[in-house]
Amino acid sequence: MLKLTYLNNGFDLEHLTQPLEEWVALRVILALRVGQPISVEPSTASFLLPVDLPGLDSLVVEAQRLGGDVMTLCACDAEFIEISLHGTWLAFDSKTEEGIFVTNLYYVVEFLLFKLWQEAQIGATVVGE
């Protein structure tokens, strides 16, 4: 399972081994126990990766194999490719831009996406220093 946490200043991506349905159920139970509203709905999430990442060609092959129902890739410009994933959006308010997006893909695809995202973060840190 991939978990993308969207905040007002960016997002974080995690690769979790817990089943998606179990994780969502526990999150809903937690919200109910603390008396906090929660919105859970099907959604799509997107993020950018640099086109020059080593291993991106493997992701392109996997995306073609999976088809557009789960993951789509779209070239934004000469520097970035947009990754769009279908999954579930959880937030305290259905209108907010801050929340958690979770999706379930094949383990190999999840791991590849996570590693590519980590590599992009390392590259962004080096460039930003």
C-alpha positions, 0 to 999 in steps of 0.5 A, spaced: 500 500 500 502 507 498 500 512 503 501 519 500 500 525 506 498 531 503 499 538 507 499 545 506 507 545 504 507 539 500 506 531 501 510 525 503 509 518 500 510 512 504 510 504 502 506 500 508 505 493 508 499 493 512 492 491 507 489 498 505 482 495 507 485 494 514 488 501 515 482 505 512 478 501 517 483 503 523 483 510 521 475 510 521 475 507 528 480 512 531 476 518 528 470 515 531 473 514 538 476 521 538 469 524 536 472 527 529 469 527 523 472 523 517 471 523 510 472 517 506 471 517 498 474 514 492 479 519 488 485 520 484 492 523 487 497 526 482 505 528 483 511 529 479 517 526 478 523 528 474 524 525 467 531 523 468 530 519 474 534 512 473 528 506 473 523 511 470 523 507 464 521 501 468 515 505 471 513 506 464 513 499 462 509 497 469 504 503 467 502 500 460 502 493 463 497 495 469 492 500 464 489 506 466 484 504 471 490 504 476 495 508 474 497 513 469 503 517 467 503 523 463 509 528 460 508 535 463 514 538 460 521 536 458 523 536 466 517 532 469 512 526 468 505 526 472 504 520 476 496 519 477 493 514 482 486 511 483 485 510 490 481 512 497 482 519 500 481 520 507 480 527 510 477 531 516 473 535 511 471 533 504 473 540 501 480 540 504 486 539 500 490 536 506 489 529 507 491 522 506 491 518 500 492 511 500 492 506 494 493 498 493 498 496 487 502 490 485 508 490 490 513 491 485 510 497 482 509 500 489 516 499 491 518 502 484 514 508 485 516 509 492 524 508 491 523 513 485 520 518 489 525 517 494 530 518 489 527 525 487 527 527 494 534 526 495 536 530 488 531 536 490 535 536 497 542 536 493 539 541 488 536 546 494 543 546 498 
